[in-house]
Amino acid sequence: MGLGYIMMGLFVTCMFVIFDTQLIIEQSERGIRPVAGHAMELFMNLFRLFMKILQVLQELQNEDKRKRKK
């Protein structure tokens, strides 16, 4: 059950990356270009995505260890 919640969090994080990227593109087309702010926003999104991927891998490893014990 824990893996399902983590996968859902991974999906939501991916959607945030897509949403923020689209927002940055739209703002850039309107002439609003705070490059440092946009870069930091994308960096934080990608960092969160990386952390979620690590959580998925850790949970998969834990499940594998539980199966081996049985």
Contacts in CASP RR format, 6 or more apart in sequence:
PFRMAT RR
TARGET T0000
AUTHOR 0000-0000-0000
METHOD contacts of the structure
MODEL  1
MGLGYIMMGLFVTCMFVIFDTQLIIEQSERGIRPVAGHAMELFMNLFRLF
MKILQVLQELQNEDKRKRKK
2 59 0 8 1.000
3 56 0 8 1.000
3 59 0 8 1.000
3 60 0 8 1.000
3 63 0 8 1.000
6 52 0 8 1.000
6 55 0 8 1.000
6 56 0 8 1.000
6 59 0 8 1.000
7 56 0 8 1.000
9 52 0 8 1.000
10 49 0 8 1.000
10 52 0 8 1.000
10 53 0 8 1.000
10 55 0 8 1.000
10 56 0 8 1.000
13 45 0 8 1.000
13 48 0 8 1.000
13 49 0 8 1.000
13 52 0 8 1.000
14 49 0 8 1.000
16 45 0 8 1.000
16 48 0 8 1.000
17 42 0 8 1.000
17 45 0 8 1.000
17 46 0 8 1.000
17 49 0 8 1.000
20 41 0 8 1.000
20 42 0 8 1.000
20 45 0 8 1.000
21 42 0 8 1.000
24 38 0 8 1.000
24 41 0 8 1.000
24 42 0 8 1.000
27 33 0 8 1.000
27 38 0 8 1.000
28 38 0 8 1.000
END
